[in-house]
Amino acid sequence: MLLIQHSSRFILGISIILISILSIQEIKVEPSINLSDKLIHFSCFLYLTIISWLSRIIYKELWLYVIVLAYGILIEIVQIYIPYRSFEFLDIFADFLGILAGSFFINFFKDLYPKY
């Protein structure tokens, strides 16, 4: 299990760097609600929630969810100051749904492997 934790920590660090870089890049999308953009937000935060839990950096699940959501909100706040990006509440909502889906996966996993 120690190997899983250390590997997950490395992957988490790389993932946060990549997501942070991609979140400030210029992307050409239509100004209307773009479903694929929301699906990307959902998927990224589902992934971040699961990989954060596997890394066991934060043992209290509630704090893990709060920190991952705070990261999503921080990204949106930073995008206010980038001319070609914008703040969207729907992105934060998609992030929240991804975290919620991740919490369901984590609880399912804990039922299968209670020792982890």
N, C-alpha and C positions, 0 to 999 in steps of 0.2 A: 504494500500500500504506500510505502514511502516513495517508491519509484513513481507511482501515479501522482502523488502530491507534488514532487519536484518537477516532473514533466509538465504537469498542469500549470505550475507557477511560471515556468519558462514560456509556455504557450500563451498564458494570460498576459504576460508582459509584452510579448510580441504583438498580440492581438490588440491591446490597448494602444500601442504605438501606431499600428496600421489604421485602426478605426479613427484615431485622433487626426492622423494625416489626411485620410480620405474625407473626413468631415469638414475640412477647410478648403478642399479642392473645388474648382469651378466645375459645375455640372450643368449641362443644358437640359432642362426639362420644361414642360409646359406649365404655365402658372396655375392651372386648375389642380385639383387634388389628384395626385399621381399615385395610383394603387400600388405600382411596383415599388415606389419609394417607401411607402408605409410597410410593405412586405419586407423590404430590406431592413428597415428599423426593427421590425418585429423579430426577424431572424437573427440579427446581430445581438440583440439584447437577450434573446432566448439562449443563444450561444454563450454570451458573456456570463449570464447567470449560472449556467451549468458548469462552465470551466472555472469560474470563481469558487463555486462550491467544491468542485473536485480538488482544487488547490489547497483547500482548508486553511487559507490565510485568515479568514474570519469564521469563527465557529458558530456564532449566533446567526441563524438564518435571517431573522428580521433585519439585523444590521447589514447583512450581505445585500438584501433586496434594496434597502434604503441607499446604500452606497452606490450600487449599480444604477439606480434611478437618478441619484444626484449627479452621477457622471453624465447621463443622458441630458439632464437639464443644463448642466454646465456646457456641454457641446452646443446646445441651442442658444444659450446666452452668448457664447463666443461668436456664434454665427450672426448675431445682431450687428457686430462691428466689422464684419467682412462684407464688402460692397456687393459681391455676387452671390451671397448666401442670405438666408432669412430665417428668422425665428418662427416656428410653427408649433402650436399646441397639439396638433394632430400627430406630429412626430413624437412628442413626449407621451401621448396616449398610446401610440404604437409601441414605444419602448416599454411602457408599463404593461401592456398586454404580453409582450415577449417575456418580461420578468415573471409575470403571473403564470404563463405556460411553463417557464423554467421551474417554477416552484412546484407545479404539479408533477413534472418529470422527476424532480429531486425526491418528492415524497413517494412516488412510485418506486424509484430506485432504492430508497431506504427500506421499503417494505420487502424488496427482493434480497437486499444485502444489508441486514441490520447492523453488521459489525463495522461497516465503513462509516 
